[in-house]
């Protein structure tokens, strides 16, 4: 407030001056200015007209081929799709199953049986990698 009433060492009829700033009018003025700016700013924004090209549907792509699965069931139980192969036959059978001009750029999906030894599974992966099949995906079957 503007004056200090009571307290201090003077008589009860002395009024001491308070040098604190009264912020209530300041807050009132700031709130009024805030409201004015909030009302006037949306009217000050200018719409920008853009000439965008018309939307086109994406080009139709070729029908995706079914993926080629390499299933590792055991040390000598390797399947390319439904066909059982040996480790030596694996690269040729994968190329035949992919049926592509460049089979090494196609993705091969490998899944392993849950009781397979790690070393047997890695042999299959290494054989594929050594023959240029670098796009290998691993499939995880849900265990119930």
Steps between C-alpha positions, in 0.01 A plus 500: 500500500594862496538553873603295797251516786631392835812337626834663529623732773293812449184614665166367384423819312814487284458338159819367347546486127537165324743498207377164353359506150130436467481236222122464484450775239798370307348148483164646397656694213702195386191277496308756294789522253521121481131476415533772234793320335322164513198650322691694234773251401275247316374784281856603416599162355501485122399191306755385246360345184695199378472346158567132570509240227204264490533180698587191300458143605826312540603297200380144508777268596557146397336233705741404773626147485458274798810502719742211495533332837804300601405281797775348712357202689822319582862458389397316182135616492501815288198594293462761227125542497362146512809340339765331714857590401852449627734779602690467171179522292366798697631792282379345174158412641457849646583651159249269331231580757553875466451481122659839440758632251717606793411272792774639723314833526184329625415450866523151647315424824662245733326336793636245741329227697495566873729205585763569232860540607637853456797377297276321248291813453809716451636255239190565290537878539871484415431287191247754376737790571797335330288449187400867482159494672547802725135597542405239757208544738453289813155368584395443859215258562273561797565258784192396692 
